[in-house]
């Protein structure tokens, strides 16, 4: 039994899509979330800068005595998660790219897979490389969708502007006859309804947050880290356990009020007070 929290971080509010999934599957676990609102977005920054920012955040989360970390950011997952694991060898670190690859590989029927994400995620070609390792006959088509993050963070995910933007971005991928589309940024699941209007019902939309949350279940089981001492890793079993509702903690580097407002949209519920810290001190 390990009552320490799980640390989850992202460049902004997008990682709350991962938080929501973890809350659903692991309702007895405490979460400490950090959103780097002062430096969002990461997708336009260099690999070196993304690595620096991520290291600072992990050092901060370590002061919260976290037992594991989920990197709820595709840009970080694509560019520097191996470096982070090397720098923090005693801390289990789960990323979102590998789970997304597994879901897409299982979902595709014709082998034509689209990947959308930030410029940094697309440029890294991490999704492409991992998908081709699964099956070298896959055809991968990637597109950077840099306007999606600000659209989501402005609360414009379900608007005509978002739909028109999605039509422009996705048109080249649809012409490639994709049957699977990876939402390669944790902000993008908030655009699911808009994206569905554009791509139709026959294309599988892959949300890596769903599989990443299952991965953390396996990590907690492997290292015996469940807060309630559970040993059965069945998510149905875990959800049936009855314990007092855990108190989650939220930190940001800026814009706490705006984060709290957006968090209500992402999580479908209001959250406790949000604390602002000087992340550059870590």
C-alpha positions in Angstrom: 0.0 0.0 0.0 1.5 3.3 -1.1 -0.5 6.5 -0.4 1.9 8.8 -2.3 0.3 10.6 -5.3 0.8 10.1 -9.0 2.4 13.1 -10.7 1.0 14.2 -14.1 2.3 17.2 -16.1 1.7 18.9 -19.4 2.6 22.3 -21.0 -0.9 23.6 -20.1 -4.4 22.2 -19.5 -4.3 19.5 -22.2 -2.9 16.9 -19.8 -6.2 17.0 -17.9 -7.6 14.6 -20.5 -5.1 12.1 -19.0 -6.1 13.2 -15.4 -9.7 12.4 -16.3 -8.9 8.9 -17.5 -6.7 8.2 -14.5 -9.5 9.4 -12.1 -11.9 7.1 -13.9 -9.8 4.0 -13.8 -7.9 4.7 -10.5 -10.5 6.5 -8.4 -8.6 5.8 -5.2 -5.3 7.4 -6.2 -4.3 11.0 -5.4 -3.0 13.1 -8.3 -0.6 16.1 -8.3 -0.9 17.9 -11.6 1.3 20.6 -13.0 0.4 22.7 -16.0 3.1 25.0 -17.4 0.8 27.8 -18.3 3.5 30.4 -18.4 5.5 28.6 -21.2 2.7 26.9 -23.2 2.9 25.8 -26.0 5.8 23.4 -26.1 5.2 22.3 -29.6 7.0 25.3 -31.2 10.1 25.0 -28.9 13.4 23.2 -29.5 14.1 19.7 -28.1 16.7 21.2 -25.7 14.2 23.7 -24.3 11.5 21.1 -23.9 14.0 18.8 -22.1 15.0 21.7 -19.8 11.4 22.6 -18.9 10.4 18.9 -18.4 13.3 18.3 -16.0 12.4 21.3 -13.9 8.8 20.1 -13.7 9.9 16.6 -12.6 12.2 18.0 -10.0 9.2 20.0 -8.6 6.9 16.9 -8.6 9.6 15.0 -6.7 9.2 17.6 -3.9 5.6 16.4 -3.8 6.8 12.9 -3.1 5.2 11.4 -6.2 5.5 7.6 -6.7 5.2 7.7 -10.5 4.9 10.3 -13.2 2.7 10.4 -16.4 4.1 12.7 -19.0 0.8 13.9 -20.4 2.4 15.8 -23.3 3.0 14.3 -26.7 5.8 16.9 -27.4 7.8 15.8 -24.3 7.0 12.1 -25.0 8.2 12.4 -28.5 11.3 14.4 -27.9 12.9 13.6 -24.5 11.3 10.9 -22.4 14.3 8.6 -22.8 16.5 11.4 -21.4 14.1 12.0 -18.5 14.1 8.3 -17.6 17.9 8.3 -17.6 18.0 11.4 -15.4 15.4 10.1 -12.9 16.1 6.3 -12.9 14.3 5.6 -9.6 11.0 7.1 -10.8 8.6 5.2 -13.0 7.7 7.5 -16.0 4.9 6.7 -18.3 4.5 8.6 -21.6 1.6 8.9 -24.1 3.2 8.1 -27.5 3.8 4.3 -27.1 0.2 3.7 -25.8 -1.2 5.6 -28.7 0.9 3.6 -31.1 -0.5 0.3 -29.7 -4.1 1.5 -30.0 -3.6 2.7 -33.6 -1.9 -0.5 -34.7 -4.8 -2.5 -33.3 -7.5 -0.3 -34.8 -6.3 0.1 -38.4 -7.7 -2.2 -41.0 -6.1 -0.8 -44.2 -2.8 0.3 -42.6 -3.2 3.9 -43.5 -2.7 5.9 -40.3 -2.9 9.6 -39.8 -1.1 11.4 -37.0 -1.9 15.0 -35.9 0.1 16.9 -33.3 2.2 19.9 -32.6 5.1 20.8 -34.9 7.6 19.4 -32.4 5.7 16.1 -32.2 5.4 15.7 -35.9 9.0 16.8 -36.6 10.3 14.2 -34.2 8.6 11.4 -36.3 8.3 9.3 -33.1 4.9 8.1 -33.9 6.0 7.1 -37.5 9.1 5.3 -36.2 7.2 3.3 -33.6 4.3 2.4 -35.9 6.7 1.2 -38.6 8.5 -1.0 -35.9 5.1 -2.6 -35.3 4.4 -3.1 -39.0 6.7 -1.9 -41.8 3.8 -2.1 -44.2 1.9 0.7 -42.4 1.6 4.0 -44.3 1.9 7.0 -41.9 0.7 10.5 -42.8 1.4 13.3 -40.4 0.2 16.8 -40.1 1.1 19.5 -37.6 -2.0 21.3 -36.4 -0.6 24.3 -34.5 -3.8 26.2 -34.1 -5.6 23.4 -32.3 -4.0 24.1 -28.9 -4.9 27.8 -28.8 -8.4 27.0 -30.0 -8.9 24.5 -27.2 -7.4 26.9 -24.6 -9.7 29.7 -25.7 -12.7 27.4 -25.2 -13.4 27.3 -28.9 -13.2 23.6 -29.4 -16.8 23.2 -30.6 -17.2 26.2 -32.9 -17.4 26.8 -36.6 -13.9 28.3 -36.5 -12.5 25.0 -35.1 -14.4 23.0 -37.7 -13.2 25.1 -40.6 -9.6 24.9 -39.2 -9.9 21.1 -38.9 -11.2 20.8 -42.5 -8.1 22.6 -43.8 -5.7 20.6 -41.7 -7.2 17.2 -42.3 -8.1 17.4 -46.0 -4.6 16.1 -47.1 -4.9 13.1 -44.7 -8.4 12.2 -45.8 -7.2 12.1 -49.4 -4.7 9.4 -48.3 -7.6 7.1 -47.3 -6.7 6.9 -43.7 -8.9 4.7 -41.5 -7.2 5.7 -38.2 -6.3 9.1 -36.8 -4.0 9.5 -33.7 -4.8 12.6 -31.7 -1.2 13.2 -31.0 -1.7 16.1 -28.4 -3.5 15.8 -25.1 -5.5 18.9 -26.0 -7.0 17.3 -29.1 -9.5 15.0 -27.4 -11.4 18.1 -26.5 -11.9 18.5 -30.3 -13.3 15.1 -30.7 -16.8 16.2 -31.7 -15.5 18.7 -34.1 -13.1 16.2 -35.6 -15.8 13.6 -36.0 -17.9 16.1 -38.0 -14.9 16.5 -40.4 -13.7 12.9 -40.7 -17.0 11.0 -40.5 -17.9 7.8 -38.6 -15.6 5.4 -40.4 -12.2 6.7 -39.1 -11.1 5.6 -35.7 -10.0 8.5 -33.5 -7.2 7.4 -31.2 -6.9 9.1 -27.8 -3.6 8.0 -26.3 -4.7 9.2 -22.8 -7.0 6.2 -22.6 -4.2 3.7 -23.0 -1.7 5.7 -21.0 -4.0 5.5 -18.0 -4.1 1.7 -18.3 -0.3 1.7 -18.5 0.0 3.4 -15.2 -2.3 0.7 -13.7 0.3 -1.9 -14.9 3.1 0.2 -13.4 1.5 0.4 -10.0 0.8 -3.3 -10.0 4.4 -4.1 -11.0 5.9 -2.1 -8.2 3.1 -2.7 -5.7 2.3 1.0 -5.5 -1.5 1.0 -5.3 -2.9 3.4 -2.7 -5.4 0.9 -1.5 -3.1 -2.1 -1.5 -5.0 -3.7 -4.5 -3.3 -6.6 -6.3 -5.9 -7.2 -9.0 -5.1 -4.9 -11.9 -8.5 -5.4 -13.5 -9.9 -1.8 -13.9 -13.4 -3.1 -13.0 -12.0 -4.5 -9.8 -10.2 -1.2 -9.0 -13.3 0.9 -9.6 -15.4 -1.2 -7.2 -13.1 -0.4 -4.3 -14.8 2.0 -1.8 -12.5 4.6 -0.2 -12.8 8.2 0.8 -12.5 10.4 -2.3 -8.9 11.4 -2.7 -7.9 15.1 -2.7 -6.1 16.1 -5.9 -3.7 19.0 -6.1 -3.1 21.4 -9.0 -0.2 23.6 -9.7 0.6 26.0 -12.5 3.4 28.4 -13.5 0.9 31.2 -14.4 -2.8 32.0 -15.0 -4.3 30.0 -12.1 -7.8 31.5 -12.5 -7.8 30.7 -16.2 -6.5 27.2 -15.6 -9.3 26.5 -13.1 -11.9 27.7 -15.5 -10.6 25.5 -18.3 -10.1 22.6 -16.0 -13.8 22.6 -15.3 -14.4 22.1 -19.0 -11.8 19.4 -19.4 -12.8 17.4 -16.3 -16.5 18.1 -16.3 -16.3 19.3 -12.7 -15.0 22.1 -10.6 -11.6 21.7 -9.0 -10.0 22.7 -5.7 -7.8 25.8 -5.5 -4.9 26.0 -8.0 -1.5 27.1 -6.7 1.0 29.1 -8.7 4.8 28.3 -8.4 8.0 29.6 -9.9 8.9 26.5 -11.9 12.2 28.1 -13.1 13.5 27.8 -9.6 13.6 24.0 -9.9 
